[in-house]
Amino acid sequence: MDAFDVAAATYDADFTHSAVGTAQRDQVLRALAPLLEGPPKRVLELNCGTGVDAVHMARAGHSVLATDRSRAMLAIVHARTLEAGLGHLVSTAELDLQAPQLPTDEGPFDLVLSNLGGLNCIDAEGLERIGRTVATVLRPGGIFVAVLMADRCLLETLYYLIRLRPTVAFRRWTTGAIEVPVGTSTVTTWYHSPTRVRNAFGPHFVREDLRPIGLFVPPGYLEPRLRNRPILLRQLARLDRSLSSASGLARLGDHYLIQFRRTA
């Protein structure tokens, strides 16, 4: 069974609604806000998880095709959108990022979103396939936004160095794959640099934004240290907002956001 099928039942409690998860998603939603203004858009969401972002975009009036490789996650998306009264704006489809294939009648899209680490679940060749797929389904002038786990993460490196665990401290500093815990299982994970992502998307795209997500708000496994310290977490989130335009620090956050525009 897919690790995300196993994790689906508790994913919201473990991450989505956690203090750290909420703080990092808020940073992403702030970056997305200008893209969601204006007339209704057709949105493709990759690795939609439990559908929190799909519901957010649908509430802004946009129609969303929410895709994921996990059928258990998609079942939660379906239930969530119906409960929110947004079933007419959100549809779902199973899609494996490593070998992406959309239904032939879908698209073109105005916006494609991959949030919070989905593209870390595919290797470099898979990343290039995603680039080609997005180039096919995204209209000229359309926007692609991805949020990936960063390939350096200063807080993680310092945290484990202080604890004399150098192997874990530098686990992201590799081009190879490592196994990362997800719930009670593990997921094969690649930490792609912004340069690797840019190269994978090729000449059909121009980069418009690159920013750290979680430069001071720490990785999710440090949630227990912040759960009962809301004032500290708000201060860390405020520091993150103050450096949201610091593209040179993007690789040092827990995640980074990268945005491309599809050229004609």
N, C-alpha and C positions, 0 to 999 in steps of 0.2 A: 504494500500500500504506500502511496506517495506520502512523504513526510508532512506535506502541507495538508493532506486529508486528515492525518492524525492530529495535527495542531489546530485544525479549523475550529473545533468546539470551544477551545479556551483562548484562541488567538486575541480576541478583543480584550479579554480580561488581562492576558499576559502582556500585551503591548499596546493595542490601539487606545485603550482607555487608561493606560498607565500614565503617571505624571510625566515621565521622560517621553513616551510615545506621543502624548498630547502636545508637549512643548515643541518637539521636532516637527510634527505634522503642521502645527500652527505656522512655523517658519515657511513651510512649503506652500501653504494656502495663501500666505501673504504675497509670495512671489507669483502665484497663479492668479491672484485677484484681478490685475489689469487685463489678463488674457480672457477672463470670463465676463468682461463688460461688453455692452453692445448687444446686437441681435443674437438670437439663438444660433448655436453652433452645433455641428455634428462632431462628436468626440469619440475617439477610440482609446479605451484604457487597457493597457497591457498589465498583466499581473495585478488584477484588481483586488485580490484578497477578499475581505468580507464586505466590500462595497461602500465603505465610508466615503471615499472620494467620489464615487459614482453618484451617490445620493447628494453630496454637496454640490456637484456640478448640475445635477438635474434640478435641484431646488433653485438654481440660478436661471433655469429655463432652457438648459441645453439637453439635447438627446445624446445618450451615451450607450455605446456598445462596450460592455464590461467583459473582459476576457481573462481567463486564468487556466492553468493546467489542472487545478484541483477541482474536482466535481463537488467536493464537500464545501469548498469556499463559494462556488457558484450557487449552491443551494441556499447558503446564507444570504448572498447578494439578492437572490430572487425574493426571499422572505422579507428582507429588510426594505426593499423597494416597494413591495406591496403594502407593508405596514405603513410606510411613509406616504402612500397614495401616489407613487411615482412610477408605477408599472408601465404607464404609457410612454415614459421617457427613457427608461432603462431596459435594455435587452442584454442577454448574456450569451456567450459562446465559449466553448472549450478551445484553448489555444496553447500549444507548447512553444515557448520562446525559442527553444533550441532548433525547432523545425517549424517555423510559423506558417500557417496556412489559414487565411480567412475565408469565410463563405464568399463565393464569387459575386454575390449581389450586394456586398457591403462596400461603402465608400463612394466617392472620395470623402475624406475627413478634413475638418478645419484645424483640429487639434488632436495630437496623440500624446498620451501621458503614460509614463512608467514610473511609479512612485516607490520610494523606500526599499530599494535593493533588489527588485525583480531581475534587473539585467546582470546582477552579480551571480545569478544561477545559471549563466551560460558562459561558454568559453569564447575565445577571441573569434573563432570562425562563426559561432552562433551570433556574436555581436554584429559581424558583417552581414549575416543573413537578415538580421533585424533591420540594419541600415537599408538594405535593398527593399525589404518589405515596406518599410515606412515611406521610402521614396516613391513606391508604387501607389500607395493608398492615400498619401497626404497631398492635398491640392497645392499647386504653386502658390507661394505666399503663406502657406499653413505653417503651424508651429509644432515642434516636437520638444517635449520637456521630459527629462529623465532625472531621477534622484537615485544615486548609487551609493553604496558603502564605499567610503574613501580608501585609497590604497596606502595611507600613512597613519592617520588618526593620532594626533599628538597626545591626547588624553589617555588613550589606550596604551600607547607606548610607555608613557611616564608611569602610569598606574602599575603596570606589570614589572617595569624596571625597579621601582621602589620595593616591590615584593620579591625581587631577585628571581624573576621568571623571564629571562631574556628571550627564550624561544617563543613564548606567547606574546611578549612585548612587540616582537617584530614579525608576527605571523602574517600581517597584511603586506609586508614588504617583499612580495614575491609575485612573479608572473604566472606561477603554477596554481593548481587547485589545492584547497584544504577543506577539511570537513568541519562544518560549523554547526553547533547544536541548535536545533529548532524543536522546541517542546521536548518530547522524549526520544527524538530521533536526531539525525544529522542531515545536512544538505551540502552537497559538493558546491564550493563557492570559489569564485574568482574575483580578485580585487582589481578592477580595471582603472587605469589612470585616465584623467580627462583627455590626454593626448591619444590614447588608444581608442577612446570612444569617438573622438573627432575624426580620426583616420578611418574608422569603420563606417562612418556615414558619408565619407567621400565628397566629391565635388558638387553634389546636388544640394548641399546645405551650407549655410553660413552661421557661425556661432554668434549668438546675441547675448548670452548671459552665462556666467559661471560663478557660483558662490558657495561658501561653506554652509552646511546644515549640521548643527550640533558641534560647533567649535568649542563652546563652553558647556552647553547642555550635553551631558555625557552619554555614552552608549547605554543601551537598555539594560544590560546586566548590572549596572550600578543603580538601578531603580530603587532597591531597598535602602540605599543610603540617602535618598532624596524624598522618599514617599511622604515622610512626616516633616519635611523642611520646605514648605511652600514658598517662604520668603526668599530663601537661598535660590530655589529653582527660578523664581521670577527674576532675580538679579542676574542669574546666568543667561536666561532667555533675553534679557535686555542687552547684555553684552553681545550676544549673537546678533541681535537686530542692528546694533551699532556698527557691526563689521560685515553686514550682509552684502555689501558691494566689493568686498576685498577678495577679488578673484584669485590673487596670488596665494591666499590661504586656504583655497577650496580643498586641496588634498589633505589638509590637516584636521578637518572636521570628522565627525563620525560618518557623515554622509556629505555629498556635494550635489548641487543642482546644476545641470547643464541644459542649455536651451538653444535649439537651432531653428532657423527659418528655412523652409524649402524654397529653393530658387526656381525660376521658370525653366 
